[in-house]
Amino acid sequence: MKSIVKNTFLTVVILLSYQHLQAYPGKVFRSFPLPGKFCTGLTYDGTCLWVSDYKTDLIYKLDPTSGSVLHQIPTPGFWPMGLAWDGQYLWNTDKVQREIYKIDPKDGTILMTISAPCSSPEGLTWDGSTLWVGDERTNTIMKIDLSDGTAVKKIDGPARSVNGLTWDGQYLWSSDRNLDEIYMIDPESGEVSIIIDSPGPYSRGLAWDGNYLWNADYQTDSLYQIIRKDEEIFRLSDTRKARIILTHQVKIYGQGKLKNLDVMIAIPENIPQQKIMNKSFTPQKYTMKKDRWQQPVAIFNYQNISSNETLESIMTIDAEISDIRYFIYPDKVGSLESIPGDIYRLYTSNGSKYMTDDPYIQKLVKEVVGDEKSPYWIARKIFNYVRNNLEYLMEGGWNAAPVVLQRGTGSCSEYTFSFISLCRAAGLPARYVGALVVRGDDASLDESFHRWPEIYLPNYGWVPIDPQGGDRPLPRDQAIRIGNLSNRYLITTQGGGDSEYLGWYYNINENYQTEPQVRVHIEAFGEWEPLDND
């Protein structure tokens, strides 16, 4: 019997340890049935949860350990939505009457009524001194003056609608029932830093108990306790298995010969979201090198090739590629001084496409960054400047950062060079990655490729950030391009600048010499084929 108890205890310990290791922001810790079928607002009073229901017109006090109802009071109106707790009293918004009520939690007595500063008040929270209200219809969040209900500050909602709203002592959190997501929002700028998946399909009320987020879901009629912060810095999901074939093709025309051709193909490596299961090369005669950025390259050499011949250099990769989502808490990011010296020296160095010592770049980075010291907010300021001041346009060629930033247009590579230039000028290490991309269907052809920057954030490492992809109006659509990457990309290249093999290119490069009157036609493309997931 003692042996059974001991083994059972050990199993429980192992299981709990495994669950802890699998914890991540947004993971459901536990859930309970809600007391009604039409629950909307949610808040926490320091001991218990409160939830409103617009069908029963009641506000329920719940035990957070079991979900059982401890007390109930009538709602002040007939369309109760958001709830907030100010340390002594409840506050409740009414969507139809467009008012906000201060309520005695003992019996529901209305102590104060103020007009809401919006047409469709839904989310509501208390920040320690006043209320914030979310308007679902106009997709805005407002800080209000309690004396008359007028807005003293207004920020855009993070996505399509503002449903639940809560305050964790530093940041606002908002739920969106359309995208089934929950967002961490900087109250000063309105910028989104964290995106987590809603636990249910119709996220409404939000609350914060000091350790966990709580979410009331209108469709599942469930109350979820959610992990807000854990040691996991990223989460992988939606893994695809694919075979990716990168082909470099050279056709030779004219009267003479192709005297020498070197084809350099960047070799992908294992990184958090990408696992290389198999790789092969055709022809099999090639050499392996690493450039100054430690990027591995396969080099194919061809000599004295006659006209009218076609040469193909091929890399075939079988890979598992996942969506990756980093959970970047700005206050958790270390200082610039904590960045390892070798990374700082290598990835803040100058380059011909960056021109960090150019007077225009030096002046601009001071204007953009100002006195900011946080690596995260330095990156966000530069991200915002680049996406707001450049327009995507492929004009041919890759100009240096000062030219691109003054011109106001650029390709993905020119966005990348401009962003890296400003980051390095500000003392923040930055590099670029290049990839082959799924274009539409799982079986697809990529002839365009894609490049974007990465920044080094202390305590997080290298994090993707794409100002060209983030050139969108909604805060959520901007944030999804910082620390988030879909499974559509096979990253082949991790480079810091000019490479002795790839130059300023990525994925592939070539050098050749010919006899007179010889024309060389070059094509490069990537093919994606889905593999069986069994």
C-alpha positions as CSV (number, residue, x, y, z in Angstrom):
1,M,0.0,0.0,0.0
2,K,2.8,2.4,0.9
3,S,4.4,1.6,-2.5
4,I,1.2,2.4,-4.3
5,V,0.8,5.7,-2.4
6,K,4.4,6.6,-3.1
7,N,4.1,5.9,-6.8
8,T,0.8,7.7,-7.1
9,F,2.4,10.8,-5.3
10,L,5.4,10.6,-7.7
11,T,3.1,10.4,-10.7
12,V,1.1,13.5,-9.5
13,V,4.4,15.4,-9.0
14,I,5.6,14.5,-12.4
15,L,2.3,15.4,-14.0
16,L,2.1,18.8,-12.2
17,S,5.8,19.5,-13.2
18,Y,5.0,18.7,-16.8
19,Q,1.9,20.9,-16.8
20,H,4.0,23.7,-15.3
21,L,6.6,23.3,-18.0
22,Q,3.9,23.5,-20.6
23,A,2.5,26.7,-19.1
24,Y,2.4,29.9,-21.2
25,P,0.5,33.2,-21.3
26,G,-3.0,32.5,-22.3
27,K,-3.1,28.9,-21.1
28,V,-6.2,28.0,-19.2
29,F,-5.4,27.1,-15.6
30,R,-8.9,26.1,-14.7
31,S,-12.6,26.9,-15.6
32,F,-16.1,26.9,-14.1
33,P,-19.6,27.2,-15.4
34,L,-21.0,30.7,-15.2
35,P,-24.1,31.3,-13.1
36,G,-26.2,32.4,-16.1
37,K,-26.4,32.1,-19.8
38,F,-26.1,35.8,-20.6
39,C,-23.0,36.9,-18.6
40,T,-21.1,39.9,-19.7
41,G,-19.1,42.0,-17.3
42,L,-16.5,40.7,-14.8
43,T,-14.4,42.1,-12.0
44,Y,-12.4,41.0,-8.9
45,D,-12.8,42.7,-5.5
46,G,-9.6,41.3,-3.9
47,T,-11.2,38.2,-2.6
48,C,-14.1,37.2,-4.9
49,L,-15.2,37.6,-8.5
50,W,-18.3,39.5,-9.7
51,V,-20.2,38.8,-12.9
52,S,-23.2,40.5,-14.5
53,D,-26.0,38.8,-16.5
54,Y,-28.4,40.8,-18.6
55,K,-31.1,38.1,-18.8
56,T,-31.5,37.7,-15.1
57,D,-30.6,41.3,-14.4
58,L,-28.4,40.2,-11.6
59,I,-24.8,40.6,-10.5
60,Y,-23.3,37.5,-8.9
61,K,-20.5,37.3,-6.4
62,L,-18.5,34.1,-7.0
63,D,-16.0,32.0,-5.1
64,P,-12.9,32.0,-7.3
65,T,-11.9,28.5,-6.1
66,S,-15.1,26.8,-7.1
67,G,-17.3,29.2,-9.1
68,S,-20.1,28.9,-6.6
69,V,-22.5,31.8,-6.1
70,L,-21.9,33.5,-2.7
71,H,-24.2,36.5,-3.1
72,Q,-26.3,38.3,-5.7
73,I,-27.7,41.8,-6.2
74,P,-29.9,43.4,-8.8
75,T,-28.3,45.2,-11.7
76,P,-28.9,49.0,-11.8
77,G,-30.3,48.9,-15.3
78,F,-31.6,46.3,-17.8
79,W,-28.5,45.9,-20.1
80,P,-25.6,45.5,-17.7
81,M,-22.2,45.1,-19.4
82,G,-18.8,45.9,-17.9
83,L,-18.0,45.7,-14.2
84,A,-15.2,47.4,-12.2
85,W,-14.2,47.4,-8.5
86,D,-12.7,50.6,-7.0
87,G,-11.6,49.0,-3.7
88,Q,-14.9,49.6,-2.0
89,Y,-17.7,49.7,-4.5
90,L,-18.8,48.1,-7.8
91,W,-19.2,50.1,-11.0
92,N,-21.4,48.9,-13.9
93,T,-22.0,50.1,-17.5
94,D,-25.4,49.9,-19.1
95,K,-25.2,49.6,-22.9
96,V,-28.8,50.8,-23.7
97,Q,-29.1,53.6,-21.1
98,R,-25.5,54.6,-21.8
99,E,-24.7,55.2,-18.2
100,I,-22.2,54.1,-15.6
101,Y,-23.4,53.3,-12.1
102,K,-21.6,53.2,-8.8
103,I,-23.2,50.4,-6.7
104,D,-23.2,49.2,-3.1
105,P,-22.1,45.6,-3.3
106,K,-24.2,44.7,-0.2
107,D,-27.6,45.4,-1.7
108,G,-27.2,47.0,-5.2
109,T,-28.1,50.5,-4.0
110,I,-27.2,53.0,-6.8
111,L,-24.8,55.5,-5.2
112,M,-23.9,57.6,-8.2
113,T,-24.8,57.8,-11.9
114,I,-22.7,59.3,-14.7
115,S,-23.2,59.4,-18.4
116,A,-20.9,57.3,-20.4
117,P,-18.7,59.2,-22.9
118,C,-19.6,56.8,-25.7
119,S,-22.6,55.3,-27.6
120,S,-21.9,51.6,-26.8
121,P,-20.1,51.2,-23.4
122,E,-19.1,47.7,-22.7
123,G,-15.7,47.1,-21.1
124,L,-15.0,48.8,-17.8
125,T,-12.1,48.8,-15.4
126,W,-10.6,50.7,-12.5
127,D,-6.9,51.8,-12.6
128,G,-6.5,52.7,-9.0
129,S,-7.7,56.3,-9.4
130,T,-10.4,56.4,-12.1
131,L,-12.4,54.4,-14.6
132,W,-11.6,53.3,-18.2
133,V,-14.5,52.4,-20.5
134,G,-14.4,50.6,-23.8
135,D,-16.8,51.4,-26.6
136,E,-17.6,48.4,-28.8
137,R,-19.2,50.4,-31.6
138,T,-16.4,53.0,-32.2
139,N,-13.6,50.6,-31.0
140,T,-12.1,53.1,-28.6
141,I,-10.9,53.0,-25.0
142,M,-11.4,56.1,-22.8
143,K,-10.1,57.2,-19.4
144,I,-12.9,59.2,-17.8
145,D,-13.4,62.1,-15.4
146,L,-15.6,60.7,-12.6
147,S,-17.1,64.1,-11.9
148,D,-19.1,64.1,-15.2
149,G,-18.1,61.1,-17.2
150,T,-16.3,63.0,-19.9
151,A,-13.2,61.4,-21.5
152,V,-9.8,62.8,-20.5
153,K,-7.8,60.4,-22.6
154,K,-8.7,58.3,-25.6
155,I,-6.8,55.5,-27.4
156,D,-7.8,53.3,-30.3
157,G,-9.0,49.8,-29.5
158,P,-6.4,47.2,-30.4
159,A,-8.5,45.3,-33.0
160,R,-12.1,45.2,-34.2
161,S,-14.0,45.7,-31.0
162,V,-13.5,46.3,-27.3
163,N,-15.5,43.8,-25.2
164,G,-13.8,43.0,-21.9
165,L,-11.5,45.4,-20.2
166,T,-9.2,45.1,-17.1
167,W,-6.2,46.7,-15.4
168,D,-3.3,44.7,-14.0
169,G,-1.5,47.6,-12.2
170,Q,0.6,48.6,-15.2
171,Y,-1.2,47.6,-18.4
172,L,-4.7,47.5,-19.8
173,W,-6.1,44.2,-21.1
174,S,-8.8,44.1,-23.7
175,S,-10.7,41.2,-25.3
176,D,-12.0,41.0,-28.9
177,R,-14.8,38.5,-29.6
178,N,-14.3,38.8,-33.4
179,L,-10.7,37.7,-33.5
180,D,-10.9,35.6,-30.3
181,E,-7.9,37.3,-28.8
182,I,-6.9,39.2,-25.7
183,Y,-4.4,42.1,-25.8
184,M,-2.0,43.7,-23.3
185,I,-2.1,47.5,-24.0
186,D,0.2,50.3,-23.0
187,P,-2.2,52.9,-21.5
188,E,-0.1,55.9,-22.7
189,S,0.4,55.0,-26.3
190,G,-2.3,52.4,-26.9
191,E,0.3,50.1,-28.4
192,V,-0.2,46.3,-28.0
193,S,2.7,44.3,-26.6
194,I,1.2,40.9,-25.9
195,I,-1.4,38.9,-27.9
196,I,-2.9,35.7,-26.4
197,D,-5.7,33.5,-27.7
198,S,-9.1,33.8,-26.0
199,P,-10.0,30.5,-24.2
200,G,-13.5,30.5,-25.8
201,P,-15.1,31.7,-29.0
202,Y,-17.0,34.8,-27.6
203,S,-14.7,36.5,-25.1
204,R,-16.4,39.2,-23.0
205,G,-15.7,40.2,-19.4
206,L,-12.1,40.4,-18.1
207,A,-10.7,40.6,-14.6
208,W,-7.3,40.5,-12.9
209,D,-6.8,39.0,-9.5
210,G,-3.1,39.9,-9.0
211,N,-1.8,36.7,-10.4
212,Y,-4.1,35.5,-13.1
213,L,-6.5,36.9,-15.8
214,W,-10.1,35.8,-15.7
215,N,-12.4,35.7,-18.8
216,A,-16.1,35.2,-19.1
217,D,-17.1,33.6,-22.4
218,Y,-20.6,34.3,-23.7
219,Q,-20.8,31.3,-26.0
220,T,-19.5,28.5,-23.7
221,D,-21.0,30.1,-20.6
222,S,-17.8,29.4,-18.9
223,L,-15.4,31.3,-16.6
224,Y,-11.7,30.8,-17.3
225,Q,-8.7,31.4,-15.1
226,I,-5.8,32.3,-17.5
227,I,-2.1,32.4,-17.0
228,R,-0.9,36.0,-17.6
229,K,2.8,35.6,-17.3
230,D,5.2,32.6,-17.1
231,E,8.8,31.8,-17.8
232,E,8.0,30.6,-21.3
233,I,9.1,33.3,-23.7
234,F,7.4,31.9,-26.8
235,R,4.9,29.4,-27.9
236,L,4.9,27.1,-30.9
237,S,1.7,26.0,-32.7
238,D,0.2,24.9,-36.0
239,T,3.3,22.9,-37.2
240,R,3.5,22.1,-40.9
241,K,5.7,19.5,-42.5
242,A,7.0,20.4,-46.0
243,R,9.5,19.7,-48.6
244,I,11.1,22.9,-50.0
245,I,13.1,22.8,-53.1
246,L,15.3,25.8,-54.0
247,T,16.4,25.8,-57.6
248,H,19.1,28.1,-59.1
249,Q,19.0,27.8,-62.9
250,V,21.5,29.2,-65.4
251,K,21.0,29.2,-69.1
252,I,23.9,30.1,-71.4
253,Y,23.5,31.7,-74.8
254,G,26.0,33.1,-77.4
255,Q,29.2,32.2,-79.2
256,G,31.6,31.5,-76.3
257,K,31.8,29.7,-73.0
258,L,30.9,30.4,-69.4
259,K,34.4,30.3,-68.0
260,N,33.6,30.1,-64.3
261,L,30.4,30.1,-62.2
262,D,30.1,29.9,-58.4
263,V,26.6,29.4,-57.0
264,M,26.1,30.0,-53.3
265,I,23.0,28.7,-51.5
266,A,22.3,29.6,-47.9
267,I,21.7,26.5,-45.8
268,P,18.8,26.7,-43.2
269,E,19.5,25.6,-39.7
270,N,17.5,24.5,-36.7
271,I,16.0,27.5,-34.9
272,P,13.1,27.6,-32.3
273,Q,10.3,27.5,-34.9
274,Q,12.1,25.5,-37.5
275,K,13.4,21.9,-37.4
276,I,15.4,20.6,-40.4
277,M,14.7,16.9,-40.8
278,N,16.6,16.3,-44.0
279,K,18.7,18.2,-46.6
280,S,20.3,17.2,-49.8
281,F,22.0,19.0,-52.7
282,T,22.2,18.4,-56.5
283,P,24.8,18.1,-57.9
284,Q,26.5,16.3,-55.0
285,K,29.8,17.9,-55.6
286,Y,29.9,21.1,-53.6
287,T,31.9,22.7,-50.7
288,M,30.6,24.0,-47.4
289,K,31.7,27.3,-45.9
290,K,30.6,29.7,-43.2
291,D,30.7,33.5,-43.7
292,R,31.6,36.2,-41.2
293,W,28.1,36.0,-39.8
294,Q,28.4,32.2,-39.3
295,Q,25.9,31.6,-42.0
296,P,26.5,28.1,-43.6
297,V,26.6,28.2,-47.4
298,A,26.8,25.4,-50.1
299,I,29.1,26.5,-52.9
300,F,28.8,24.9,-56.4
301,N,31.5,25.5,-59.0
302,Y,31.2,25.1,-62.8
303,Q,33.9,25.8,-65.4
304,N,34.1,26.0,-69.1
305,I,30.5,25.4,-69.9
306,S,29.5,25.7,-73.6
307,S,26.6,27.8,-74.9
308,N,23.1,26.5,-75.0
309,E,23.5,24.5,-71.8
310,T,21.5,24.7,-68.7
311,L,22.9,24.4,-65.2
312,E,20.8,23.6,-62.1
313,S,22.0,23.9,-58.5
314,I,19.3,22.5,-56.2
315,M,18.8,22.3,-52.4
316,T,16.0,20.1,-51.1
317,I,14.9,20.6,-47.5
318,D,12.4,18.5,-45.4
319,A,11.3,20.6,-42.5
320,E,8.9,21.0,-39.7
321,I,7.9,24.7,-39.4
322,S,5.6,26.1,-36.7
323,D,3.9,29.4,-35.9
324,I,5.9,31.2,-33.2
325,R,4.6,33.8,-30.8
326,Y,6.9,35.6,-28.4
327,F,5.5,36.9,-25.2
328,I,7.5,40.1,-24.8
329,Y,6.8,42.0,-21.6
330,P,8.6,45.4,-21.9
331,D,9.5,45.5,-18.2
332,K,11.1,42.0,-18.5
333,V,13.5,43.1,-21.3
334,G,17.0,43.8,-20.0
335,S,19.1,46.9,-20.6
336,L,21.3,47.8,-23.5
337,E,24.3,47.3,-21.1
338,S,23.3,43.7,-20.5
339,I,23.7,42.7,-24.1
340,P,26.6,40.3,-24.6
341,G,29.7,42.2,-25.9
342,D,30.3,40.1,-29.0
343,I,26.7,40.4,-30.2
344,Y,26.8,44.2,-29.5
345,R,30.0,44.7,-31.4
346,L,29.0,42.6,-34.4
347,Y,25.4,43.7,-34.9
348,T,25.9,47.4,-34.2
349,S,28.7,47.7,-36.8
350,N,28.3,49.8,-39.9
351,G,27.8,48.6,-43.5
352,S,27.4,50.1,-47.0
353,K,23.6,49.7,-46.9
354,Y,23.2,51.0,-43.4
355,M,25.5,54.1,-43.4
356,T,25.0,54.6,-39.7
357,D,27.6,57.4,-39.6
358,D,25.7,59.4,-42.2
359,P,24.7,62.8,-40.8
360,Y,21.1,62.3,-41.8
361,I,20.9,59.0,-40.0
362,Q,22.6,60.4,-36.9
363,K,20.2,63.4,-36.8
364,L,17.1,61.2,-37.5
365,V,17.8,58.6,-34.8
366,K,18.1,61.3,-32.1
367,E,14.7,62.7,-33.2
368,V,13.0,59.3,-33.3
369,V,14.5,57.7,-30.2
370,G,15.0,60.7,-28.0
371,D,16.0,59.8,-24.4
372,E,14.5,56.3,-24.5
373,K,16.7,53.7,-22.9
374,S,14.6,50.6,-23.0
375,P,15.7,48.3,-25.9
376,Y,12.0,47.3,-26.4
377,W,10.7,50.9,-26.7
378,I,13.7,52.0,-28.8
379,A,12.7,49.2,-31.3
380,R,9.0,50.2,-31.2
381,K,9.8,53.9,-31.8
382,I,12.0,53.0,-34.8
383,F,9.4,50.4,-36.0
384,N,6.7,53.1,-35.9
385,Y,8.8,55.6,-37.7
386,V,9.8,53.3,-40.5
387,R,6.2,51.9,-41.1
388,N,4.7,55.4,-40.9
389,N,7.2,57.1,-43.3
390,L,7.9,54.4,-45.9
391,E,5.6,53.1,-48.6
392,Y,6.1,49.7,-50.0
393,L,7.2,49.9,-53.6
394,M,9.6,47.7,-55.6
395,E,11.6,50.1,-57.8
396,G,14.5,47.8,-58.5
397,G,17.9,47.8,-56.7
398,W,18.6,48.1,-53.0
399,N,19.5,51.6,-52.0
400,A,21.2,52.5,-48.8
401,A,19.2,53.5,-45.7
402,P,19.6,57.4,-46.0
403,V,18.4,57.3,-49.6
404,V,15.4,55.1,-48.8
405,L,14.3,57.1,-45.8
406,Q,14.5,60.4,-47.6
407,R,12.8,59.0,-50.7
408,G,9.9,57.5,-48.7
409,T,9.5,54.3,-50.6
410,G,11.2,50.9,-50.5
411,S,11.1,47.2,-51.0
412,C,11.1,44.7,-48.2
413,S,14.9,44.7,-48.3
414,E,15.0,48.5,-48.2
415,Y,12.6,48.6,-45.3
416,T,14.9,46.1,-43.6
417,F,18.1,48.1,-44.2
418,S,16.5,51.3,-43.0
419,F,15.2,49.8,-39.8
420,I,18.6,48.1,-39.1
421,S,20.4,51.3,-39.7
422,L,18.4,53.3,-37.2
423,C,18.6,50.5,-34.6
424,R,22.3,50.2,-34.9
425,A,22.7,53.9,-34.8
426,A,20.7,53.8,-31.5
427,G,23.0,51.1,-30.1
428,L,20.4,48.3,-30.5
429,P,21.8,45.1,-32.2
430,A,19.8,44.2,-35.3
431,R,20.3,41.8,-38.2
432,Y,18.2,40.4,-41.1
433,V,16.8,37.0,-42.0
434,G,15.8,35.8,-45.5
435,A,13.3,33.1,-46.3
436,L,11.4,31.1,-48.9
437,V,7.6,31.8,-48.5
438,V,4.4,29.8,-49.0
439,R,2.4,31.7,-51.5
440,G,-1.2,30.8,-51.1
441,D,-1.7,27.1,-51.3
442,D,0.4,24.6,-49.4
443,A,1.8,23.5,-52.7
444,S,3.1,26.7,-54.1
445,L,5.9,28.5,-56.0
446,D,7.9,31.4,-54.6
447,E,9.8,33.6,-57.0
448,S,9.9,36.8,-54.8
449,F,11.3,35.6,-51.4
450,H,11.1,37.8,-48.4
451,R,13.5,39.5,-45.9
452,W,12.8,41.2,-42.6
453,P,14.8,42.4,-39.5
454,E,15.4,40.8,-36.2
455,I,16.4,42.7,-33.0
456,Y,18.3,41.4,-30.0
457,L,16.4,41.9,-26.8
458,P,18.1,40.9,-23.5
459,N,16.3,38.0,-21.8
460,Y,14.6,37.1,-25.1
461,G,17.4,36.8,-27.7
462,W,16.8,37.4,-31.4
463,V,13.2,38.4,-32.1
464,P,11.5,38.9,-35.5
465,I,10.2,42.4,-36.3
466,D,8.8,43.4,-39.7
467,P,8.0,47.1,-40.2
468,Q,6.9,46.6,-43.7
469,G,4.4,43.9,-42.7
470,G,3.4,46.0,-39.8
471,D,2.4,49.0,-41.9
472,R,-1.3,48.6,-40.8
473,P,-3.7,51.0,-39.0
474,L,-4.8,48.7,-36.1
475,P,-2.5,48.3,-33.1
476,R,-3.1,44.5,-33.1
477,D,-2.0,44.3,-36.8
478,Q,1.1,46.2,-35.9
479,A,1.9,44.1,-32.9
480,I,1.5,40.8,-34.8
481,R,4.6,41.7,-36.8
482,I,6.7,42.0,-33.6
483,G,7.8,38.7,-32.1
484,N,5.3,36.7,-34.2
485,L,6.0,34.6,-37.3
486,S,3.7,32.2,-39.2
487,N,4.7,28.7,-40.5
488,R,4.8,30.1,-44.0
489,Y,8.6,30.8,-43.9
490,L,11.6,28.6,-44.3
491,I,14.4,30.8,-43.0
492,T,17.6,30.1,-44.9
493,T,19.7,33.2,-44.1
494,Q,20.6,34.9,-40.9
495,G,22.9,37.8,-41.8
496,G,24.2,41.0,-40.4
497,G,25.4,42.6,-43.7
498,D,27.8,42.2,-46.5
499,S,28.8,38.5,-46.8
500,E,31.9,37.2,-48.6
501,Y,29.7,34.6,-50.2
502,L,26.1,36.0,-50.3
503,G,27.0,39.7,-50.6
504,W,23.9,41.6,-49.5
505,Y,21.7,38.9,-51.0
506,Y,19.9,36.2,-49.1
507,N,18.8,32.6,-50.0
508,I,21.1,32.5,-53.0
509,N,23.8,34.3,-54.9
510,E,26.1,33.8,-57.8
511,N,29.4,35.1,-59.4
512,Y,30.5,34.3,-62.9
513,Q,32.9,35.1,-65.7
514,T,32.4,34.6,-69.4
515,E,34.1,34.8,-72.8
516,P,33.0,37.7,-75.1
517,Q,29.5,37.5,-76.7
518,V,28.0,35.3,-74.1
519,R,24.6,36.0,-72.4
520,V,23.7,34.4,-69.1
521,H,20.0,34.0,-68.0
522,I,19.5,33.3,-64.3
523,E,16.3,32.2,-62.5
524,A,15.8,31.2,-58.8
525,F,12.7,29.9,-57.3
526,G,11.4,27.9,-54.3
527,E,8.8,25.1,-54.5
528,W,6.8,24.0,-51.5
529,E,5.3,20.5,-51.3
530,P,3.3,19.4,-48.2
531,L,4.4,16.2,-46.5
532,D,2.3,13.7,-44.6
533,N,1.8,14.8,-41.0
534,D,1.6,11.2,-39.7
